[in-house]
Amino acid sequence: MKNFLKNMFTQGWNGFKYGVGTLWHFISVEIPELMSNWRLVPRLLMVAYGWAFLDVINWFMALENPTNAQAGLVSVVVGAGAGWFAIYVNGKPSKVKHKEQDIG
């Protein structure tokens, strides 16, 4: 990496163009493939739902006399989690394909 940066700035305009092309390739090809193959967004959303679910359950259990509306809220949160989990489990990573390009 150190030599890459050194060559990028010491070889003039061609070195800079190569460095920018390599960086653009990484941003436009490698990152989307990584996010799709590892399913990062659905996993982060599942973590966020888990945190919200735990927070709602702790809130509900701390109530002295819960009302029907409060119990309904908990029911909706739990039901939404079941639907969200089904979508997560049945989803598949999209196949991100890219055409080979000349970076230099």
N, C-alpha and C positions, 0 to 999 in steps of 0.2 A: 504494500500500500504506500509506503514511504517513497519507494522508487517510482511508483505510478504518478504520485503527485509531483515529484521532482521532475520527471520527464515531461509531464503535462505543462509545466511552467517554463522549462528550459528549452523546449523544442519549438517555441514560437507559436504561431497561429495554428499550424497543423497539430501540434501536441494538445493545444487547448480544444480544438474541434474534436479530437479523439476523446478527450476526457469528458467533454460535455455530452458527446454521443453515447459514451459508456454509462454516464449517469442517467441520461434520458431512458436508455434501454432498461436500466435497473428499475426506474420509477414506473415506466409504462408497461413492462412485461413481467419482471420478477415479483414485484410486490402484489399485483393482482393474482398471479398464480399462487403465491404463498397464502394470501387471504382466502382464496377459494378452496384450495386443497386442504387447508387446516380448518376451514369453516370458522374463522375467527369471529365474524359478526354474530352468527347465531349463538356461539358459545358465550360471548360477552353478554348478549341479551338474556341467556339462561342464567348467568351469574346475577345480572341485575334483577331478574324476576325472583330468584331465590332470596336475595337480600330484601326485596319488597315484601315477599311472602313472610319471611321471618319477622320483619318489623310489624306487619299487620297482626300476626298471631300473638306476638308479645304484647302489643297494644290491647288486643281483645282480651287476653287472659288477665291483664291488669285491671280491667273494669270490674267494679263491684256488682252492678246490676246492668248487664248489657240489654239493650232494647232490641226489638225485632229489626230495626233499620241497621243497627250495628252488626247483628248476626247476618243480615243480608249482604252487607259489604264483604264480610269474610267469605261468605258463600260464593260471591261473584269473583273474588280474587282467587279462590281455590279452583273454581270452574275454569277461569281464564287460563290458569296454569296447566290444567289438564289439556286444554286445546292447544296451547302453545307447545307443550311437550310433544304432543302427537305430530305437530308440524315439524318440530325439530328432529324427531326420530325418523320420520318418513322422508325428510329432505335429503338430497344428495348434492355433493359439491358439483358445481358447474365445471365443465371442461373448458378452461380458458386456453384457446389456441392462438398462437402468434405466428406470423410469417417470419422466416429468417431474413435478417437484414444485415447489410454491411455497415458496421459501426464507423469505420474509418473514413 
